[in-house]
């Protein structure tokens, strides 16, 4: 069960205006904000905020003071229907993520042709040459690249293919991108753990987040631990190869010698594997250790205790990608980067560190 998000007044007004624009209620120039506010019975500030949202999404163009806003709506079937957007996933299981499912539906509803690439980055071993050859041979007008390495994203940025990055290592590359802002909730999580007496905090993240160098999130997390008085090293961010055997091997190693009091996992599938490991070893959460995931997943609503996690909104990410696609379909360059706000959700899988009264 996903967390319900209540739309702001401006977002509700923008949704209404967006529908009216799609139905061709107006053409040419948009009616003035004061007039629209009176007709809809909303405040002038709310209407202005809604109109600015539509500007940002590419529905309207501000012509300057006292000149109104120009409607940019075009024939979706003729302009967008010809644009083929291919989504290059990190691995096959990504296609079942709520974000990806909602994105595909939104692109199709907007009139684009959206499909998954026939191969994933993992299948091509994140090899830039293989991926480049595959992309060049694929019939697509634009690409959405999910959770890619820096080298792969740099190739897309340098290529002739219009492309957009979701998550991955895009922060230092000139490619339009958006990702969940996990830094602030991660700091809140670490402060909470330390307040509960946790000192042995371990993060298990995929190799692509550690190699060839630490990702921004992982680096900042270690810096936050240091700021909280925890001396960090390989124990806090252990190395492991991305396969089932090695994941369980690293868990066995951790709990055989110096068991962590808190374990931070970076994706929901690894949480499932960790819970199975706990059953095998007879470990109890949160009595023996606290468990946190840096992503949210609908399955967490069915766990007892509920898994502590970082929640982030899907809708702003999808909306931003639609905006990028609209700009690309009009031949407009778009290199904007963005973040979707995240929050730390303290579930029942967090408790006092063992031995703390």
N, C-alpha and C positions, 0 to 999 in steps of 0.2 A: 504494500500500500504506500503510495507516494504521499509526501507531505503537501497538504493543500496550501496554495499561495493565493492570498487575496490581492486582486488587482487594485492599484491606486485609482483615485478618481480620474486622473489624467490618462491612465492606461485604458480605463473603461471608455472614456470619451474618444480616445484615439481608435479603439476597436470599432466603435460605431461609425466614425468618419471613414475608416478604412473600408468598411462594408459599403457605405454610400458611394465612395469613389469607385469601387469595383463595379457597382451597379450603374455607373455613369449618371449619377444624380446631378453632378456639376461637370462642366467642361471649360477648358481655357483657364480662367482664373478662379481661385478658391474664394468663396465669400469671406468677408472680413471677420476677424475673431470676435468683435463685439456683437455682431449680428448673430453669429453661430451660438455664442454664449447665451443670448436672450432666447433663441429658438429652442435650445436644449435645456434651458433653466439651470445653467451651471455658472460658476464664477469666472471672471475674466482671466484670472491667473491660471485656473485649471484648464481653460480652453487654450491659452497660450502655450502651456506645457504640452498639451496634446498635439497641437500643430507643430511644435518643435520636434516631437517624436516622429511625426510623419515626414518632416523634412529629413531627419536623420535616416529614415528608412527608404528615402528616395521617392516618396509619393509626391512631395511638393518641393518647389524651389523658391526660396525667399528672394524677391526681386529688389529688396531694399526698402528703406523707410518710406511709408505712404504709397508704395507701389504694389503691395499685396503679394500673394503667393501664387506661383504658376503651377498648374496641375501637370505632372509628368507622366501620368498613367498612359500606357500604350496598350496595344492589342496583345494580350498575354498569349493567346493561341498562336499568333504569327511570330512574335518575337521570342518568347520563351520556349515554345514547343520545339523549336529547332535546336535549342541548346542542350547538349548532352553532358550531364555532370556525372563523373565516375568517382566513387568513394573508395580510396585505397586504405584498407583496414590494417591494423597492426597484426592481428591474428584472426582466425575464423570466428572465435567465440565473441569477438567484438560486435558482430552483427546483431546479437541478441541484447545488447545494452539499450536501456531505455532512451538514452540520448540519440543513438544512431537510428533506432526505430522511428522516433518522433521526427528526426531530421528528414529521413526519406519521405515520410508521409507529407511533411510540410512542403518539401520541394515539389512533389508530385501535385499537391493542391495548388501550388503557385504556377503550375503549367510547365515545369521543367521535366526533362527525362532524367531520372536519377536511378543509378544502378551501382552494384558493388563490382569492384574489379574482380576478375576471375582468379587472381592470385593475391595472397596477402604478403605483407613485408616479411613476416616470419618464414613463410614458404620460400621466399627469395633470400633468406638469411640476412636480411637488412643490408644486402650487398648493393651498393650504389650503381654499379655497372649493370647488374641484372635488372634492377628496378628501372633504370633509365631506358634500357632496351625495351622492356615490357611497356612502359608508358608511351614511348615513341611509336610502338607498333599497335597501340590501342586506339580505336576510333572514339575520341572524346573531345569536347570543346573546353572543358574545365575539370579541375580535380580538387577533391577534398581529401586531405591526407590526415589520417588519425594516428596520434601517438607515435610520431616518427623520430628517428635519431637526427642529430644536428647535420650529419653529412647528407642524409637523404633530403632534408628540408632545404639545405643549401643548394642542392642540385635543382630542386623544383624552383627555388628563387631565381636561379641563374638561367633556367630553361625558358623556352617560348610558351610553355603551357600555363595558362591562368590557373592559379592554385591557391588554396586556403588551408591553413593548418589548424587542427583542433588538438590542444594539449601538445605533448611532445616537447622538443627542445627548440622552440621557435623564438625565444625571447631576444636573442641577439642576431636574428636573421631578418632581412628585409622581405618578409612575406606576411600577408594579412593573416591574422590569427586570433584565436580566443581560447581561453583556458579558465578553469575554475580557480579562484583565488583561495588557495588552501593555507597560505602563510599565516594569516591572522588567526584562523581557528586552530591551526597546529600549535601556535604559541599558547593559546588558551588551554589546549589539551595538555601540553607539557607542564604549564604552571599548576594545573589541577592535579596532575600525577605527583609532582614534587610536594604539593601541599598534603598529599595523602601518604607521604613517606617513601615514595618510589625513588630509587637511586640507580637500579640496574634496568635501564630502559633500552630496549633493542628495537631497531627498525629493520624489517625485512622487505626489501624492494628489489624489483627486477634488475638484472644486469644492465639493461640499457639506461637505467637511471643512475648507474654508478660508473659505467665504462663508456668512453675513455676517461671521463672525469665526472665528479658528482654533479647531479642536477641542482638547480637553484633551490628547490624545496628541501632536498636532502642536506645540502650544505647549510642552509639557514636553520634547519632543525638541530644539527649538531652545534651550531653557534649558540642557539637558544639554550641547549643543555649546558654548555659551558657557562653561559651567563647566569644560569640557575645553580651553579656550583658543582656540576657533574663533569668530571674529567672524562673526555671522550677518546675513543680509539676504535680499532677494528671490531671490538666486541659489540659496540653500539650499532654498527652498520656492517654486519658480516658479509663475506663474499660467498656466493653460491652460483652454480650453473643452473640455467633455466630448464630443468626437467624434474619430473615427479620424484625420482629417487634422490636427487641432490637436495630438493626442498625438505624432504623428510629427514635426510641425513643431517642437515644443518639444525633442524629442530631437535633431533636426538642429541646432537653435540651440545647445544645450548642447555638443555635440561638435564644432561648427565653430569655436568661439571659445575657451572655457576649459573643456575637458572635465573632468567630475567624475572623481575617482579612486574614488568609491563612489556607487552609486545605490540608494536605498531606495524600493521600489515597494509600494503599499498593498494590492494585490489580485492574485491569480494570473493573471487574463486579461491584465493589463497586463505581467506578466512574459513571457507568450507573445509579446506584441507587441514587447517590448524585445528578445527573442532574435531575432525576425525582422529587426528593425532592425539588430542586430549582423551578421547574415548579409549584409545589403545593404551595410553599410559596411565589412565585413571586420574587425570588432572581435572580440577574443578575451577571454573571461572565464575566469579573473580576471587575465590578463596586463595588459589595457588598463584595466580597471576592475572593482571588486567589485560584485556584485549581491546584494541582500537583499530578501526579501518579508516584509511584516508579517503575512501570513496563511500558513497551511499549505494544501497541496493534494496529493491522492494522486498527481498527475502528477509531482510533484517527485522521487518515488522512481525515476522512469524517466529523469531528466535526468543527464547526465554532463558536467561535474561536478554533483553534487547541489546544488540551490539552497539557500543559507542562508535560514532563515526563522524566524518566531515560531510555535511550535506551542502549541496550547491544546486542552484536553479538551472533547469534545462532550458526554459523558455527564452531567457536573454541570449543564450548561445545560438539557439535555432534562429531567433529573430535577426541576430547579427549576420549569420551566414546567408539568410535570405536577402538581406540588404546588400551583401557582397555580390551575390548572384545577380541581383537586379542591376547593380552598377556594371558588372561585367557584360551583361546582356545588352546594355546601352553603349558599350564601348568606353566606359568611364573607368579610369584607373582607381584602384582602391588598395591601399597598403596599411590600413588602420589595424592596430592591435587592440585587444580588449581583454577584460577579466570579468568573470561572472562571480558575484559575491558568494562566499561560502560561510558556513557557521558550524561550530562544534556542537554536536548533539551528544550529551552525556547519557549514555545508556546504562543498563544494569551490569554491563561487563566491566565496569570500573569500580574498584574498591580499595580499601586500605592495603598498603604493601604488607606482605606476610611478616608477622612478628610485631607489627605496629598496633598498639592498643588505642 
